[in-house]
Amino acid sequence: MQITRRDLIQCLSVVGSVATFESLQGQETKISRPIKVGQIGTGHAHANKLSVYLESDDYEVVGIVEPDPKLRAEAQTRVPFRDVPWMTQEQLLNVPDLQAVLVETPVRDLLGVAESCVLAGKHVHMDKPAGASLPDYRRLLEQAASRKLMVQMGYMYRYNPAVVLLKEFLRRGWLGDVFEVHAVMSKVVDAASREKFAEFPGGMMFELGCHLIDLVTGIAGTPTKITSFSQHAAAREDSLLDNMLAVFEYPRGLATIKTSAMEVDGFARRHLVICGTGGTFQIQPLDNPKARFTLSEKQDDYELSQEISFPAFERYVADAADMARVIRGEQEVKFDYAHDLAVQTAVLEASSAAAC
C-alpha cells in the first residue's frame, strides 16, 4: 500500500501547530543542574548508551529499571549498569525532580514505556525504531506536545560530524539541486539476532534501514512515493527479510536505501551519497566518518575536490548535550515532532510493515 502526500499531511496535521518546541523555551520552570535522568530497559541493542549520561556533566543518573529478571541479571554484571541504583519503574518515575528518561527496552515495549514516562511528565529519549504502530506513536507525540515535552529519537547518525558538514553544504546551496541520494547500511547478523529481528515484518529495513531513512528524510524531505523490495535471501530457516531496498521518489529526484543482514565487513561500506547539480558529497564509512566531495565551483576555503577526515565519533554524546540544552530552554529542538512522524511513516512503508 502506498502512502500518498495527502495521507501524510493528514497524519502530520495531528500534531499541527505544536510540531515544534518553541513553547519549551518559554517555560518558567526552573531546570536543575545537572538534569536528573533514569533509564528503563536494558534489552535494546543500544542500551549501553547510559555510559554517555554517566560521563556527562549535564546529567545525574539516578536509577535504572529492568523488569525482566533474566535481562536484569545479565545487566547487573556489566558496565555501565552495575553501579547504578536499581529500582522499579514506579520508583524511578517518582524520584524527586526527575526530568528525563531513556527508554531502552526491546522494540515491542518502547512505545508503551515511553507513553508512561510522558504521562508522568518526563522528557524522553526513545531508541529506534519507534515501534510498529503508527497510531500509537502518533498518540505518544500528541501527548508529549500537549505537555510540552521532548521525545528525542535515538537515530545514531543525526549528529555525525560528516552529516553536519553535509547539511551545511546543502544549507548554503553549494550542491545545487539534489537529484540523487544513495544510502547503504548493512552487517552480518548472527543467528540469535536474526530470530529477534524477525519478530517484526519490516526485517532489516525496520531494524537498520530506519537510520538511513532518518537521514534521507532530513535531507530530501517527505517522498511523494515509496516503493520497497524485500527478500529472504540467506539459506536459513528463519523468516527474517534480510535483503531489502527502498526507492523514495521526489518530484525532481530519487533516493535509494539498501540494507542487508549478510554483508561481510558491512560497517566499512556503510555510506551516504548526495548528488546535486552543483556537486557530489559522499560519506564513507558512516560510523568512523570520512567525507569526500567534488564541487562545480570553489566555495570558501574548500577545494573543488577534497577529502576530509574527522575525529573519532562517539554516538549519542551530541544527542545527550542537545537534549540538555532543549530541556533548559537554551535552544529549540533540531528534530521536531513533524520530522519524527514523517520518518516513522516512511520507515513503516519502506519496510512494508504498515501504512498510515
Residue pairs with C-beta under 8 A, 6 or more apart in sequence:
1 349
1 355
2 225
2 226
2 227
2 349
3 226
3 345
3 346
3 349
3 355
3 356
4 224
4 225
5 222
5 224
7 355
7 356
8 222
8 342
8 345
8 356
10 356
11 134
11 138
11 341
11 345
11 356
12 19
12 338
12 341
12 342
14 138
14 141
14 142
14 341
15 138
15 141
15 142
15 145
15 337
15 338
15 341
18 145
18 146
18 337
19 145
19 336
19 337
19 338
20 332
20 333
20 336
20 337
20 338
21 148
21 150
21 326
21 332
21 333
21 336
22 332
23 148
24 148
24 150
24 326
24 327
24 329
24 332
24 333
25 329
25 331
25 332
26 329
27 148
27 329
31 99
31 327
31 328
31 329
32 97
32 99
33 58
33 328
34 56
34 57
34 58
34 59
34 60
35 58
35 59
35 60
35 99
35 100
35 324
35 327
35 328
36 59
36 60
36 62
36 95
36 97
36 98
36 99
36 100
37 53
37 59
37 60
37 61
37 62
37 98
37 99
37 100
37 101
37 102
38 61
38 62
38 63
38 64
38 65
38 92
38 95
38 98
38 100
38 101
38 102
39 47
39 50
39 53
39 61
39 63
39 64
39 65
39 84
39 101
39 102
39 103
39 104
40 64
40 65
40 66
40 89
40 92
40 101
40 102
40 103
40 104
40 105
40 113
40 117
41 47
41 65
41 66
41 103
41 104
41 105
41 106
41 109
41 113
42 64
42 66
42 71
42 72
42 74
42 75
42 81
42 104
43 66
43 68
43 71
43 104
43 105
43 106
43 109
44 104
44 105
44 106
44 107
44 110
44 127
46 104
46 127
46 128
46 154
46 156
46 315
46 316
47 75
47 104
47 127
48 78
48 80
49 102
49 104
49 154
49 315
49 316
50 61
50 64
50 80
50 81
50 84
50 102
50 104
51 79
51 80
52 314
52 315
52 316
52 317
52 320
53 59
53 61
53 102
53 320
54 61
54 80
54 84
56 317
56 320
56 321
56 324
58 320
58 321
58 324
59 100
59 320
59 324
61 84
62 85
62 92
62 95
62 98
63 84
63 85
63 86
63 87
63 91
63 92
63 95
64 75
64 81
64 84
64 85
64 86
64 87
64 92
65 86
65 87
65 88
65 89
65 91
65 92
66 72
66 75
66 86
67 88
67 89
72 86
75 81
75 82
76 82
76 86
89 113
89 116
92 98
92 101
93 101
93 116
93 117
93 120
93 122
98 122
99 122
99 123
99 327
100 122
100 123
100 124
100 125
100 150
100 323
100 327
101 117
101 122
101 123
101 124
101 125
102 124
102 125
103 110
103 113
103 114
103 117
103 124
103 125
103 126
103 127
104 127
105 113
107 127
107 129
107 131
107 132
107 199
107 200
108 131
108 132
108 199
110 126
110 127
110 130
110 131
111 130
111 131
111 133
111 136
111 137
111 140
114 124
114 126
114 140
114 151
115 136
115 139
115 140
115 143
117 124
118 124
118 140
118 143
118 144
118 147
118 149
118 151
119 143
121 147
121 149
122 149
123 149
123 150
123 151
123 152
123 323
123 327
124 144
124 149
124 150
124 151
124 152
125 152
125 153
125 154
125 319
125 320
125 323
126 151
126 152
126 153
126 154
127 153
127 154
128 153
128 154
128 155
128 210
128 211
128 214
129 202
129 206
129 207
129 210
129 344
129 347
130 137
130 153
130 340
130 343
130 344
130 347
131 137
132 200
132 202
132 206
132 348
132 353
132 354
133 354
134 344
134 345
134 348
134 354
134 355
134 356
137 341
137 344
138 341
140 151
141 151
141 337
141 340
141 341
144 150
144 151
144 337
145 337
150 323
150 326
150 327
150 333
151 337
151 340
152 319
152 322
152 323
152 333
152 335
153 214
153 335
153 340
153 343
154 316
154 319
155 210
155 211
155 214
155 215
155 343
156 211
156 315
156 316
157 163
157 211
157 214
157 215
157 286
158 214
158 215
158 218
158 318
158 319
158 334
158 335
159 317
159 318
159 319
159 322
160 283
160 286
160 289
160 313
161 289
161 310
161 311
161 313
162 283
162 286
162 289
162 290
162 291
162 308
162 310
163 215
163 272
163 283
163 289
165 291
165 308
166 219
166 272
166 274
166 281
166 283
166 291
167 218
167 219
169 175
169 279
169 281
169 293
169 299
170 178
170 219
170 274
172 299
173 278
174 278
174 279
174 295
174 299
175 274
175 275
175 276
175 277
175 278
175 279
175 280
175 281
175 295
176 276
176 277
176 278
176 279
176 296
177 252
177 253
177 276
177 277
177 278
178 219
178 220
178 253
178 274
178 275
178 276
179 252
179 253
179 254
179 275
179 276
179 277
180 253
180 254
180 255
180 273
180 274
180 275
181 216
181 219
181 220
181 248
181 253
181 254
181 255
181 256
181 272
181 273
181 274
181 275
182 255
182 256
182 258
182 271
182 272
182 273
182 275
183 212
183 215
183 216
183 255
183 256
183 257
183 258
183 271
183 272
183 273
184 212
184 257
184 258
184 259
184 269
184 270
184 271
185 208
185 209
185 211
185 212
185 258
185 259
185 266
185 270
185 286
186 204
186 208
186 258
186 259
186 260
186 261
186 262
186 263
186 266
186 269
186 270
187 208
187 261
187 263
187 266
187 267
188 261
188 262
188 263
188 264
188 266
189 197
189 204
189 240
189 242
189 261
189 262
191 236
191 238
194 234
194 236
194 238
194 240
194 242
194 261
195 238
195 240
197 203
197 204
197 206
197 207
197 240
197 261
198 238
198 239
198 240
200 206
200 207
200 351
200 353
201 241
201 351
201 352
201 353
202 241
202 347
202 348
202 351
202 352
202 353
203 230
203 240
203 241
203 242
203 244
203 351
204 240
204 241
204 242
204 243
204 244
204 259
204 260
204 261
205 228
205 230
205 241
205 244
205 246
205 257
205 259
205 347
205 350
205 351
205 352
206 347
206 348
206 351
206 353
207 259
208 259
209 244
209 246
209 257
209 259
209 347
209 350
209 351
210 343
210 347
210 351
212 257
212 259
212 272
213 246
213 257
213 343
213 346
213 347
213 350
214 343
215 272
216 248
216 255
216 257
217 339
217 342
217 343
217 346
218 335
218 339
219 274
220 248
220 250
220 253
220 255
221 250
222 342
222 346
223 248
223 249
223 250
223 255
223 346
224 249
224 250
224 251
225 248
225 249
226 246
226 247
226 248
226 249
226 346
226 349
226 350
227 246
227 247
227 249
228 244
228 245
228 246
228 247
228 349
228 350
228 351
228 352
229 244
229 245
229 246
229 247
230 241
230 243
230 244
230 245
230 351
230 352
231 241
231 242
231 243
231 244
232 239
232 240
232 241
232 242
232 243
233 242
233 243
233 260
233 262
234 240
234 242
234 243
234 261
234 262
240 261
241 351
242 260
242 261
242 262
243 260
243 261
243 262
244 258
244 259
244 260
244 351
245 256
245 257
245 258
246 256
246 257
246 350
246 351
247 254
247 255
247 256
247 257
248 254
248 255
248 256
248 257
248 346
248 350
257 350
260 266
263 269
267 285
267 287
268 285
269 284
269 285
270 284
270 285
270 286
270 287
271 282
271 283
271 284
271 285
271 286
272 282
272 283
272 284
272 286
273 280
273 281
273 282
273 283
274 280
274 281
274 282
277 296
278 295
278 296
278 297
279 293
279 294
279 295
279 296
280 293
280 294
281 291
281 292
281 293
282 291
282 292
282 293
283 289
283 290
283 291
284 290
284 292
287 313
288 312
288 313
289 310
289 313
290 307
290 308
290 309
290 310
291 307
291 308
291 310
292 305
292 306
292 307
292 308
293 302
293 305
293 306
294 304
294 305
295 302
295 304
295 305
296 304
297 304
298 304
322 331
322 333
322 334
325 331
326 332
326 333
345 356
347 353
348 354
348 355
348 356
349 355
349 356
